Amino acid sequence: MDMSGGILTLQLLITRLFNKKTLNRTVAPFLFGILLLSMGITCMIRADLGVSPFDALLVGLHDNVGLTVGSWEIIIAFLMILLNSLLIKEKPAFAGLITSFVVGIGIDLWLFLFSIVPTPSSWMYQLLFFTVGLTLSGLGTAIYLKAQVYRIPVDHTMIILQGLLKKGVFFTRTLIYLCFLMLAIATDGPIGIGTIITVLLGGPILQMFMKVPKRSTHQF
């Protein structure tokens, strides 16, 4: 994307975000959803039972290559944007990096804040952390998607595949999870029982929250 195109995108974003009506109906739920999503991811990482294949890839890259987990969120998002553009044969939607940038910052911030909290040592507390994290991730994703600002590229991929394959959220999200699972294994990411749970339940939980009327999700 050239400089003029980037400036135009930024101008449109600023105009859209700082409209009073948009702040109330779009930006607030968008940021709230991202807040819940990033907190949910952090809870699952801290639970140490295994995380979603995508997050396992991020943690694996962080542990073996360097950079923060949030930084890898942004880098992978950039690559996913390029993949999405190939799938739909359109110009890359680089605006999606904005959402990934916010999520990346959120993950790193929550990881920093949670670092002062003792790591769950018993399996009961680990399971509690993981369950809360999985629920918050699904709810946060549903809320931010309904805000219709900019999708995280991997969520955009899910929606693109729904259209191309004529399948539901459960099928497409599980397919994406399986692809990232292979990459996470290759990078020695934190794969465990929690990973299996996210693969099996991540899609249904998101689908459940997506079915909740928009006004209802804004009340959380």
PALO-688588 format. One line per 3 residues: for each residue x, y, z of N, C-alpha, C. Coordinates in pm, whole numbers, plus 32768, in hexadecimal, padded with zeros to 4 digits. Layout:
! residues N
X Y Z X Y Z X Y Z; ...
END
This chain:
! residues 220
8055 7F8A 8000 8000 8000 8000 8059 807C 8000; 8046 80DA 7FA3 809B 814F 7F99 8079 81B0 8009; 80CD 821C 8015 80BF 827B 8081 803A 82C4 807B
8010 82ED 8003 7F92 8337 7FF5 7F1C 82DF 801E; 7F22 825F 7FF9 7EB7 8203 801F 7EB2 81F0 80B5; 7F28 81EA 80F5 7F2C 81DA 8186 7EF5 8254 81CE
7F16 82CA 819A 7EE4 8346 81D8 7E4D 834F 81CA; 7E1A 8328 8154 7D89 832C 813D 7D42 82CC 819B; 7D79 8253 81AD 7D3D 81F2 8208 7D3B 8228 8296
7DA9 826A 82C0 7DB1 82A3 8346 7D4B 8312 8358; 7D3C 8367 82F2 7CDB 83D5 82FA 7C4D 839E 8306; 7C2D 8337 82B6 7BA8 82FB 82BD 7B8F 82BB 8345
7BF8 827B 837C 7BEB 823B 83FF 7BCF 82A3 846A; 7C1D 8311 846A 7C0B 837A 84CF 7B80 83B7 84C6; 7B53 83D1 844B 7ACD 840A 8437 7A63 83AC 846B
7A75 832B 8451 7A12 82C8 847B 7A11 82B6 8512; 7A87 82B1 854E 7A91 8293 85DC 7A60 8304 8635; 7A78 8380 860C 7A5B 83F0 8662 79D4 8430 8647
7981 83EE 85F7 78F7 8416 85EB 78B0 83E8 866A; 7864 8444 86AB 7827 8426 872D 77D1 83AA 8729; 7780 839E 86BF 7727 832B 86B1 7778 82AA 86A5
77E6 82B3 865A 783B 823D 8646 7881 8215 86C6; 78AA 827A 8716 78EC 825D 8795 7893 8208 87EF; 7813 8229 87F3 77B5 81E3 884B 778F 815A 8816
7778 8150 8794 7742 80D5 875C 77AB 8076 8723; 7821 80AB 8705 7886 8058 86C3 7908 804D 8711; 7945 80C0 872E 79CA 80BF 876B 79C7 8083 87F7
7963 80AA 8848 795D 8078 88D1 7950 7FDF 88D6; 78F0 7FA4 888E 78E8 7F10 8890 7962 7ECE 8850; 799A 7F0F 87EA 7A12 7EDA 87AA 7A84 7ECE 880F
7A9F 7F3B 8857 7B0C 7F3B 88B8 7AEE 7EDD 892D; 7A6F 7ED9 8956 7A49 7E80 89C3 7A5C 7DEE 899A; 7A37 7DCF 891E 7A4A 7D47 88EC 7ADC 7D21 88E7
7B30 7D7C 88B6 7BC0 7D62 88AF 7BFA 7D51 893B; 7BC9 7DA2 899A 7BF6 7D98 8A25 7BDA 7D0D 8A5D; 7B60 7CDB 8A44 7B3B 7C55 8A74 7B8A 7BE8 8A2C
7B99 7BF8 89A9 7BE1 7B95 8958 7C72 7B87 8988; 7CB8 7BF7 8995 7D45 7BF3 89BC 7D55 7BC0 8A4B; 7CF7 7BE3 8AA2 7CFC 7BB0 8B2B 7CE4 7B1A 8B2D
7C87 7AEB 8ADA 7C6C 7A5C 8AD2 7CE5 7A0E 8AA3; 7D29 7A42 8A3D 7DA2 7A01 8A0A 7E0B 79F8 8A78; 7E1B 7A66 8AC2 7E7E 7A69 8B2D 7E5D 7A04 8B9B
7DDD 79FA 8BBF 7DB4 7999 8C25 7DD8 790B 8BFB; 7DC0 78EB 8B7C 7DE0 7864 8B4D 7E76 784C 8B4A; 7EC4 78B1 8B27 7F56 78A2 8B27 7F86 7889 8BB5
7F51 78D6 8C15 7F7A 78C9 8CA0 7F4C 7844 8CDE; 7EDE 780E 8CAB 7EAC 778F 8CE1 7F0D 771D 8CC7; 7F5C 7729 8C5D 7FC4 76C6 8C3C 7F8B 763A 8C27
7F15 7636 8BE6 7EDB 75B6 8BC2 7EDE 75A1 8B2B; 7F1A 7600 8AE5 7F17 7600 8A54 7EB6 766C 8A26; 7ED6 76AD 89BA 7E82 7718 8986 7E55 76F6 88F8
7E07 7750 88BD 7DD8 7738 8835 7E50 7729 87D8; 7E43 76E1 876B 7EB3 76CF 870F 7EF1 7752 86E1; 7E9D 77B7 86C6 7ED3 7839 869A 7F27 7878 8707
7EF3 787A 8782 7F3D 78B5 87F1 7FB7 7861 8815; 7FAE 77DE 8802 8022 7787 881A 8092 77A9 87B9; 806D 77CA 873E 80D1 77F4 86DC 8114 7875 8708
80C5 78D4 8739 80FC 7954 8766 815C 7940 87DC; 8132 78EE 883C 8187 78D5 88B2 8204 7888 888A; 81F4 7827 8830 8268 77DB 8801 82CE 7832 87BC
82A0 788E 8769 82FB 78ED 8726 833D 7948 878B; 82F1 7974 87EF 8328 79C9 8859 8396 7981 88A5; 837E 7902 88C9 83DE 78B7 8919 845C 7893 88CB
844E 7878 884A 84BE 7843 87FB 8502 78A9 87A1; 84BC 7913 877E 84F7 7977 8723 850F 79FC 876A; 84B4 7A20 87C3 84BE 7AA1 8805 8444 7AF7 87E6
8449 7B75 880A 83DA 7BD3 87FD 8369 7BAA 885C; 830A 7C04 8872 829D 7BE6 88CD 822F 7B97 8886; 81D7 7B5D 88D6 8165 7B14 889D 8110 7B72 8849
80FC 7BEC 887C 80AE 7C4F 8833 80EC 7C78 87AF; 8171 7C7E 87AC 81B7 7CA1 8731 81A0 7C38 86C6; 81A2 7BBA 86EE 8189 7B4E 868E 80F8 7B4E 865F
809E 7B7B 86B3 8012 7B8C 868B 8009 7BE8 8611; 8054 7C55 8615 8052 7CB8 85AA 8097 7C82 852C; 8108 7C3E 853F 8152 7C09 84CD 8101 7B9E 8483
80C8 7B40 84CE 8077 7AD7 8490 7FFC 7B14 844D; 7FC5 7B7D 848B 7F51 7BC1 8450 7F73 7BF8 83C6; 7FE9 7C31 83B9 8015 7C67 8337 8019 7BF9 82CE
804E 7B85 82F4 8055 7B14 8296 7FCA 7AE0 8274; 7F6F 7AE0 82D6 7EE6 7AB3 82BE 7E9D 7B11 8260; 7EBA 7B91 826A 7E7C 7BF4 8210 7EA2 7BD6 817F
7F1F 7BB3 816A 7F4C 7B90 80E4 7F06 7B11 80B3; 7EF5 7AAF 810D 7EAF 7A33 80E9 7E1D 7A50 80C5; 7DDC 7AA4 8116 7D50 7AC5 80FD 7D3D 7B08 8076
7D9C 7B5E 8053 7D92 7BA5 7FD2 7D9B 7B42 7F5E; 7DE9 7AD9 7F70 7DF4 7A72 7F08 7D72 7A21 7EFE; 7D36 7A04 7F71 7CBC 79B4 7F73 7C47 79FA 7F2F
7C3C 7A7D 7F46 7BCA 7AC6 7F0C 7BF2 7B16 7E90; 7C73 7B0D 7E6A 7CA7 7B4F 7DF3 7C8A 7BE6 7DF3; 7CA9 7C22 7E65 7C9B 7CB3 7E73 7D1A 7CEC 7EB1
7D23 7D72 7EB4 7D97 7DB1 7EF0 7D9A 7D92 7F86; 7E11 7D86 7FC0 7E1C 7D68 8050 7DD4 7DD1 80A5; 7D88 7DA3 8107 7D3F 7DFE 8161 7D97 7E19 81DB
7DF9 7E70 81C8 7E5A 7E8A 8233 7E1D 7ED0 82AB; 7DA3 7F02 829D 7D60 7F41 830F 7D4D 7EDD 8380; 7D4A 7E5A 835E 7D3B 7DF3 83C4 7DAE 7DF0 8426
7E21 7E29 83FE 7E92 7E2F 845A 7E74 7E86 84D3; 7E17 7EE4 84C3 7DF3 7F3B 8533 7DBC 7EE8 85A6; 7D60 7E8E 8586 7D25 7E38 85ED 7D8E 7DDC 862A
7DE1 7DA0 85D5 7E49 7D47 8608 7EAD 7D92 865E; 7EC8 7E0F 863C 7F23 7E61 868B 7EE9 7E78 8716; 7E66 7E95 871C 7E24 7EAB 879D 7E22 7E2A 87EE
7E04 7DB9 87AC 7E04 7D37 87F1 7E90 7D16 8825; 7EF5 7D2F 87D1 7F7F 7D14 87F9 7FA7 7D63 8874; 7F84 7DE3 8875 7FA1 7E37 88EA 7F56 7E03 8963
7ED7 7DDC 894D 7E86 7DA8 89BB 7EC1 7D2A 89F8; 7EEF 7CCF 89A5 7F2B 7C53 89D7 7FA8 7C70 8A29; 8000 7CC3 89F2 807C 7CE4 8A3A 805F 7D2D 8ABD
7FF9 7D84 8ABB 7FD5 7DCD 8B35 7F9E 7D6F 8B9F; 7F42 7D16 8B76 7F09 7CB7 8BD6 7F73 7C56 8C0A; 7FCE 7C2A 8BB3 803A 7BD1 8BE0 8091 7C17 8C47
80AA 7C98 8C33 80F9 7CE5 8C93 80AF 7CF1 8D19; 802E 7D12 8D12 7FDE 7D21 8D8C 7FCF 7C9C 8DD5; 7FBB 7C2F 8D89 7FA9 7BAB 8DC6 802D 7B73 8DFB
809D 7BAE 8DD4 811F 7B7C 8E02 8131 7B90 8E98; 80E5 7BEE 8ED3 80F0 7C05 8F63 8091 7BA8 8FB0; 803E 7B5F 8F65 7FE2 7AFE 8FA4 8023 7A74 8FA2
8024 7A2E 9012 8061 79A8 9014 8027 794D 8FA9; 807B 7902 8F68 804E 78A3 8F03 7FFB 7835 8F44; 7F86 7815 8F0B 7F33 77AB 8F46 7F83 772A 8F55
7F85 76F3 8FCE 7FD7 767D 8FE8 7F85 75FC 8FED; 7F0B 7605 901E 7EB7 758D 9025 7E64 7581 8FA6; 7E3D 7507 8F83 7DF3 74F2 8F07 7D6A 7536 8F0C
7D33 7547 8F85 7CB1 7588 8F90 7CBA 761B 8F67; 7D23 7660 8F96 7D35 76EC 8F72 7D5D 76FA 8EDF; 7DAB 769B 8EAD 7DCF 769B 8E1F 7D52 768D 8DC9
7CFB 7631 8DEF 7C80 761A 8DA4 7C25 7694 8DAB; 7C21 76D5 8E21 7BD0 774E 8E31 7C03 77BC 8DD7; 7C86 77D3 8DD8 7CC3 7839 8D83 7CA5 781D 8CF0
7CB4 779E 8CCA 7CA0 777A 8C3F 7C0F 778D 8C15; 7BB3 7761 8C68 7B24 776C 8C48 7AFA 77FD 8C3A; 7B26 7850 8C97 7B08 78DF 8C8E 7B43 791A 8C0F
7BBF 78F3 8BF1 7C02 7927 8B7A 7BBC 78FF 8AF9; 7B92 7881 8AF1 7B4E 7850 8A78 7AC9 7898 8A64; 7A81 78AD 8AD1 7A00 78F2 8AC9 7A12 7984 8AA2
7A72 79C8 8AE1 7A8B 7A54 8AC1 7AB8 7A66 8A31; 7B08 7A08 8A00 7B37 7A10 8975 7AC3 7A07 8913; 7A69 79A8 892B 79F6 7999 88D3 799A 7A10 88D9
797E 7A40 8952 7926 7AB4 8963 7964 7B31 8927; 79E5 7B47 8944 7A29 7BBD 890F 7A2E 7BBE 8877; 7A47 7B48 883C 7A4B 7B3F 87AA 79C2 7B60 876E
7958 7B2B 87AA 78D0 7B45 8778 78AE 7BDA 8780; 78D0 7C19 87F1 78AF 7CA6 8804 78FA 7CFE 87A0; 797C 7CE3 8790 79C8 7D3A 8735 79A2 7D22 86A3
797F 7CA6 8680 7953 7C8B 85F7 78D0 7CD5 85D8; 7876 7CD7 8639 77F5 7D1A 8624 7805 7DB2 861B; 7873 7DE7 8653 788C 7E77 864A 78AC 7EA0 85BC
78DB 7E3F 856B 78F5 7E54 84DD 7957 7EC8 84C3; 79C5 7EC8 850C 7A2E 7F2C 84F3 7A8F 7EEC 8491; 7AF6 7EA9 84C3 7B51 7E5F 846D 7B69 7DD7 84AE
7B58 7D6E 8460 7B6B 7CE8 8496 7BFF 7CC7 84A4; 7C1F 7C76 850A 7CA3 7C3B 8511 7CB1 7BE3 8495; 7D21 7BEB 844E 7D30 7B9F 83D0 7D09 7B0C 83D9
7D29 7AC8 8449 7D07 7A3A 8453 7C70 7A28 845B; 7C2A 7A87 8499 7B97 7A80 849D 7B5D 7AA1 8413; 7BA1 7AF9 83CB 7B77 7B19 8342 7B87 7A9B 82EB
7BF4 7A51 8302 7C0A 79D4 82B9 7B97 7972 82D3; 7B6B 796B 8351 7AFD 7912 8375 7A7E 7936 8327; 7A61 79B7 8320 79E8 79E4 82DA 79F6 79D0 8243
7A6E 79E4 820E 7A86 79CC 817F 7A6F 7939 815E; 7AA3 78E1 81B3 7A92 7851 819C 7A00 7826 81AA; 79B7 7868 8203 7928 784A 820E 78E2 7860 8188
7907 78CE 8145 78CB 78EC 80C4 78FA 788F 8056; 797D 7872 8056 79B5 781E 7FEC 798B 778C 7FF9; 7986 775B 8075 7969 76CE 808C 78D5 76B4 80AC
788A 7721 80C2 77FC 7714 80E5 77EA 76C2 8165; 783F 76DD 81C8 783A 7697 8247 7825 76FB 82B8; 7804 76C7 8331 77EB 771B 83A4 7869 7740 83F0
7855 778B 845D 78C5 77B9 84AF 7913 7744 84E8; 78CE 76DE 8519 7911 766D 8558 7974 762A 84F7; 7947 760E 847F 799B 75C8 841E 7A14 761D 83F6
79FC 769B 83D0 7A6A 76EE 839E 7ACE 7710 840B; 7A9C 772C 8484 7AF8 774C 84F2 7B4C 76D2 8517; 7B0E 765D 8518 7B57 75E2 8537 7BC0 75C5 84CD
7B9E 75DD 844F 7BFE 75C8 83E2 7C77 7623 83F3; 7C5F 76A1 8414 7CCD 7700 8429 7D21 76D5 84A1; 7CDD 76AA 850C 7D24 767C 8584 7D82 7609 8564
7D55 75AB 8512 7DA7 7537 84F1 7E23 7560 84A2; 7E15 75C3 844B 7E89 75F5 83FF 7EEF 7635 845D; 7EBD 7687 84BA 7F19 76C8 8518 7F53 7664 857B
7F0A 75F9 8597 7F3D 7592 85F1 7FBD 7555 85BC; 7FC1 7539 853B 803B 7501 84FF 80AF 7563 8509; 8093 75E3 84F4 80FC 7649 8500 812A 7657 8591
80CB 764F 85F0 80ED 765B 867D 8146 75E8 86AA; 8128 7570 8679 817B 74FC 869B 8208 750F 8664; 8212 7548 85EC 8295 755E 85AD 82E7 75C4 85FB
82A4 7623 863F 82ED 768A 868B 82F3 766A 8720; 82CA 75F0 8744 82CE 75C3 87CF 827B 761D 8829; 8205 7641 87F9 81AB 7694 8849 816A 7642 88B7
8127 7685 8916 80E9 7641 8989 806A 75F5 8962; 807C 757B 8934 800D 7525 890D 7FE9 74CA 8982; 7F69 74BF 89A1 7F3F 746C 8A10 7EAB 744D 8A07
7E73 741F 8A77 7DE5 73FE 8A79 7D90 7479 8A59; 7DC3 74EF 8A81 7D7C 756B 8A64 7D72 7585 89CE; 7DD6 755C 8986 7DD6 756D 88F4 7D66 751B 88B5
7D58 74A0 88E3 7CEE 7449 88B0 7C65 7485 88CE; 7C58 74BB 8947 7BD8 74F6 8970 7BB6 756E 8918; 7C1A 75C3 88FA 7BFE 7638 88A6 7BD8 760F 8818
7C18 75A7 87E6 7BF7 7578 875F 7B68 7544 8759; 7B40 74FB 87C2 7ABB 74BF 87C5 7A4D 7522 87EB; 7A6C 757D 8847 7A04 75D5 887D 7A0F 7667 8853
7A83 768F 881C 7A94 771B 87F4 7A2B 7749 8792; 7A13 76F8 872A 79AF 771B 86C5 7922 7722 86FD; 78F4 76B9 8745 786D 76BC 877D 7855 7730 87DF
78BB 774F 8831 78AC 77BE 8890 789B 7842 8845; 78ED 7857 87DF 78E0 78D1 878E 7858 78D5 874A; 782F 7864 8713 77AF 785E 86CD 773C 787D 872D
7746 784F 87AA 76E0 7869 880E 76D4 78FF 882A; 7747 7941 883C 7745 79D0 8859 771E 7A22 87DE; 773F 79F0 8768 771A 7A39 86EE 7683 7A3A 86DB
763E 79D6 8713 75AD 79CF 8705 7564 7A2B 8766; 75AE 7A5D 87CC 7571 7ABA 882B 7557 7B3E 87E5; 74DF 7B79 87F2 74C3 7BF9 87B1 752C 7C62 87D5
7547 7CBC 8774 75B1 7D1E 8782 75A0 7D73 8800; 7526 7D9F 881D 750F 7DF4 8892 752F 7DA9 8913; 7515 7D26 8912 752F 7CD7 898A 75C3 7CCC 89A5
7614 7CB8 893E 76A5 7CAC 8953 76DF 7D30 8981; 76A2 7D9F 895D 76D6 7E21 8988 76BC 7E39 8A1C; 7667 7DE6 8A59 7647 7DFA 8AE5 76AD 7DB8 8B40
7707 7D65 8B0C 776B 7D22 8B60 77CF 7D88 8B93
END
